[in-house]
Amino acid sequence: MFLSFVKYFRGFLLVRLSGYSPERFLNLCSNHNILIWDLTNQSDYYEFHISIAGYRKLKPLLKKTRTKIIILKRIGFPFFLYRYRKRKLFFAGILLCIGFLTYLTTYIWLIDINGNSLITDDTILTFLEEEKSSFGARKKEIDCAKLEEALRTKYDNIIWASVRLNGTKMTIDIQENLITKEDSAEETAKPDGAYDLVAEKEGVVSSIITRNGTPMVKAGSQVQKGDLLVASQLEIYNDSGEITNYVYVTADADILAQTTYTYEDSFPMEYNRKVKTGEGKSVYALNIFSYQLKLPSTFQKEEPYLSYTESRQLALAKDYYIPVILEKTTYYDCDYEKVTLSKKDAKKKAKEDVDRFLKKLEEKGIQITDKNVMIEFTDQTCQVHAAITAIERIGRYEPAEIKKISTEEGQTEDESDGT
């Protein structure tokens, strides 16, 4: 491909060779290192391509072999310039276009984020906007080392980050701490000061491991939402076994409880769905910066229809993207088709819906231990009821009530405001 570009830039000719001894002429070209290519034999003549510099060396060879050459076609950039040499505005436009495209390559127009799972792409893009290093930022104003350090500083679960600039593309590779989403959220939300752990929901405590604070429940305890699980209050005793003071810490414990979830859903046994009836017709649009330009089309969509959209960002070369996105929307004519589910199909759909619900719970770190699914059919409707038993963390932080021992009366005083 590069060689073809060089040939086009320098210019070359398509010629026809005829005469007394064309074979001798071709041998002499080889001996004199004159390059010819795409040679074809047309019975009484030959056709081939030759460079401009090579053509200028042919005169003595033609005389010696009593052959002649006719130029059939002039190809390449020099001939293009000569053909349009009087159109100055045309060439000025080309130069302006090249200059503008070169100017665009000094900005970032594509951001590729890899390795993130706990932190979403939108979160990182918002961070880049705050750092003035997002789409449309000048490359020379972006400090990759500072961005890497800022990422690690702002997000505790990022243990390694790499920011690279290639062309107009920014590539961000990150590695997150290998902990669960729930553990990450818990560490981030852990406060500093006097905080109790209370029950987030109703359940039966299955295990409790206390690292800090005073446990108020044990395995097997039935708790309601808001019940105190681990108190931040630690009691200080004297030699007589009397309470002399209280010390307050941030309660810290792993508390797992057996909880229940209820799932209910219903869907019709009969419904209408769209079905394609013809070939698709495409409409194109260009998104330039934040503006959309719809390309001319005679197609008029009519209801009902199905549509699918594809988009592709244009690039001048590898990693040299520009802020132009080609969007292709394909419309299909369709009709409504009546679908009637059998009880077997309805049960299969109900099971898939319940499994999706369970998967969402498991993604939150909830362990499913049992499930009881009941499916009923009434009036062309499938109703699904499920009772789900799970094991999960139920502790959440709440500010503790601060108490002190009265030194004068030897009684406990409540210094909280009662709220």
Buried (B, 14 or more C-beta within 10 A) or exposed (E): EEEEEEBBEEBBBBBBBBBEEBEBBBEBBEEEEBBBEEEEEEEEBBBBBBBBEBBEBBEEBBEEBEBBBEEEEBBBEBBEEEEEEEEEEEEEEEEEEEEEEEEBBEBBBBBEBEBBEBBEEEBBBEBBEEBEBBBEBEBEEBEBEEBBEBBBEEBEBBEEBBBEBEBBBBBBBBBBBEEEEBEBBBEEEEEEEBBBBBBBBBBBBBEBEBEEBBBBBEEEBEBEEEBBBBBBBEEEEEEEEEEEEBEBBBBBBEBBBBBEBEBEBEBBBEEEEEEEEEEBBEBEBBBEEEEEEEEEEEEEEEEBBBEEEEEEBBBBEEBBBBBBBBBEBBBBBBEEEEEEBEEEEBBEBBEEBBEEBBEEBEEEBBEBEEBEBEBEEEEEEBBBBBEBBBBBBBBBBBEBBBBEBEEEEEEEEEEEEEE
